[in-house]
Amino acid sequence: MWYHRNYIIIVVLPLALLPLPLVIPTQEAKCGYAIILMALYWCTECMPLAVTALLPVVLFPMMGIMKAADVSIEYLKDSNMLFIGGLLVAIAVEQWSLHTRIALRVLLLVGVRPALLMMGFMIVSSFLSMWISNSATTAMMLPIASAVLQQLKATEAQADEREFQAAAQDNQAFELEISQSKQEMSEEKHPDTKAQLDNGQCENGLSAESLQDSKRRVMDEKYALLTKGMSLSVCYAASIGGTATLTGTTPNIILKGQIDKLFPGNGDVINFASWFVFAFPNALIMLVLAYFWLLFMFLGFNLKKSFGCGVTNDRDKEAYKVMRQEYKKLGSVRFAEWAVLIIFLLLVVLWFSRAPGFIDGWATVLFNKGGPFVSDGTVAIFMSMLFFIIPSQRPRCGGYGTDENGQTVNSPPTLLSWQVVHERMPWNIILLLGGGFALAAGSEESGLSKWLGDCLAPLEQIPPFAISLVLSLLVATFTECSSNTATTTLFLPILASMAVSIKIHPLYVMLPCTIAASLAFMLPVATPPNAIAFAFGKLKVIDMVKAGFMLNIIGILTVNLGVNTWGYAMFDMGNIPHWVNITNSKP
């Protein structure tokens, strides 16, 4: 039965939940049936997450909640376009190894001392995961970390062997001089020690070989611990960095989509610039605290030993040489890399300057005078289209070499081809996003959102900061055993209804809970980066639990600090915004 559990769950769960809409034949109960069924399917993963996300297309029309056309239109919103544009940029960066060049360049600047190395890997991982997927960042950084640590270990072993041989040669002459007197004294005072000396044993009973073996075991334990620390630092930094930008991880996009869906008159309160201003300082604080916690766990606070204080030895030089060789393998910067970098930088500048808030952005001046026509998704798709237009080589006469079949190439390929995009684009996430928007629309149409909000109205007596803290803890716990996408999809519509009912700013609970959904640090199955690091770093579950539990607490406290300080001022959370009472009209 265990091996066939998915089939059993798929069949039994709908039948077990069927009494709910039959006994309570209301629109709210019918929508609740669909949401509970999808939540259980998502948690058990008895079907692929994207397939479960398509259930509203079947259930809502059959239950009379929404028309099929109205449900289907929810699956391709502006937020999906923003997500697709961000992914196209990430695919282009990965296609031309621009992320590898950036990573190695930063590591060469930082150095190879253990503490500095950990700092370098965390900085690079968090920065890259702001723009490309957390999984791709982790998968790229861990082999680099492994190569550097292996070289450090090999160099240290060679240095110890040289020191041992040098010490043995220096002591040989001295031992010859005193051997006669030592033997005479041993025979007179301790006759049994003669046999020990003849067997090559030291006065403390340990042979030189056993001392060497002992040092080797200590070194193996040291580098095993260091490997665990580096692996965890990479995957945790990738998860933290993903929270810093709107396109960095899926829950951020889901929040924007839900806000736009539930509160259509919000005036683009969540865009790339506003999210970055709030989330980047939060991610930076979290990253610094995470670094010191991992440093304490795996390296200790011996500053001289960990940081080196400017001292460079042969071991550091050898490890540095490994990174230098890896960087040289990339060759000189190609035309394609420059083109991708320029498009990427232009995209970021356009995102920030579209609607900065304190002044009118370029979109407001040129296009949005009559309404919000141009969005972040418009910019992302426009810039991403350039990857299919700009050639990957500088135009020149005389051909562009030969292809795999030996045929002369007369024109260079573009920076991206659709074949590459088709292979690397996570289409399932786009369906998953759409399923979340369809759930929110169904909850609104059926009245379930209002019913849930009324049920949570007694929470109005509790201080808002306590509500935010408890809900963040709940979401962070739930996301350890469920995907962060499914978690935010399920929770955000409920949180929005609750906020309206208890008369607090919706972002006051939705922002911290969205970031909390990305704080899955404790279990290998919680996120793909955790799973990659778990396998790569030869970790045990208890290693991840011990390190991740404290990081979860750090993350929850940090995001709630941000919401109650600079976030409170940014989004004017002390007042209920005018757009909260504007409900979405039916299509």
Disulfide bonds with the S-S distance in Angstrom:
none
